[in-house]
Amino acid sequence: MADGGLARVRTPGGRLSADQARAVANAAETLGSGVIDLTNRANLQIRGLPLDAGPGLGERLAAVGLYTGGEADRRRNVLLDPLAGLDPMEVVDLRPLASAVADALGSSDFAADLSPKFSVALDGGGRAGLAATASDLTLLAFRDGEGRVALALALASRPLGVATRPEAAVAAILAVAGAAAALGPDTRARDLAPHVVAADLVASGLAATGADVAWPSEVRPIFGALPPSRSRSRAAVAIPVAVGRLDARQLRWLADRADQDGDGALVLAPWSAVVLPGVAPGRTADLLRQSEAAGFPPVAVVERLTVVACAGAPSCVRAREPAKAVGLALLARAAASGLAPLARVHLSACGKGCAGPADADLLLLGASDAPGWTLHARAAPRRPGPVLGRLPAADADAILDWLQRRG
Ligand code: SF4
């Protein structure tokens, strides 16, 4: 990395305690540049680390249970709906399953042979539509014809037409992950034959045919106050994080608020937000106001203007343009003007598209070998299509102006 080393802190299920969050903030500040990214798989990345920071960082994270050591740590890629246990629409709360899957993957006898990119997504059937996230293996909860909870399975985002039961889900996930690992550490779910995987799961009694469930087509980000429900007397707040970038001070602020206003937990959302559960219903509005003072964007802005940005310069050696900085400036300008357009903007400093594959209303695409950006409408970095124009340097006013002229 151009700005130093990068450490990924895996938070299976996206959950961490206030003490764990403070440990990450302190490590980022004392060992790195103080910059922390919240990824679109709900993990944290500590940036700007010297090359010899590994052992010291590992010790600090292990002391708070955020690093299990060795190869096993990299196999705990479990993405859970951040609203699990909070969403009154969900079919089932999959938090216990997320913990069990993370533990089982990390301690499996094939862990060393499993691709560190092999990912599992768990969607309890809530309104966020987490199952639309691209993952190697996805489980989506639904109720079958007899009203029982079942979990439909998809491989590389392709539904398999089979479903498992909650009590068999860990074994079913291990069976698929084990099949991938058996083919070598570069094997991903897309390399497996879906009909063979489905048939093996059914033959082993881990799943049954018949998974009559509507799969969500896109994730629906949720920000702001989440009121109490029939099963929950406390509220929660989903605080937006502009382009997924935090500094140590902001992460510490969130940890303090989780302790003082919430139940001591932070939940990372893959749509660049941090959820604080266990908040008194009367405190949510004030907490959101305070979050703006702490440098987080207003909910009213991010609900209209979605900005995604790759790490960009100076973090990435392939980047010439500061994608995150432009994204931050764009959201700040939209908030200050009170005129956030209803649009999705993607800033990608090269064609690799690390911030995601989805189409945006406006794509600003940089290049590794030349400064400046090209503009593209309804495009993604890997399929940019026609060039609408060029910007020698992206400035927030020019982007807002383009969006407003588009109507
Ligand atoms: S999209 Fe390109 S420039 Fe941006 S972080 Fe990825 S590799 Fe680096």
Residues whose N, C-alpha, C, O or C-beta is under 5 A from the ligand:
A	BS01	SF4	C310 A311 G312 C316 R318 A319 S348 A349 C350 K352 G353 C354
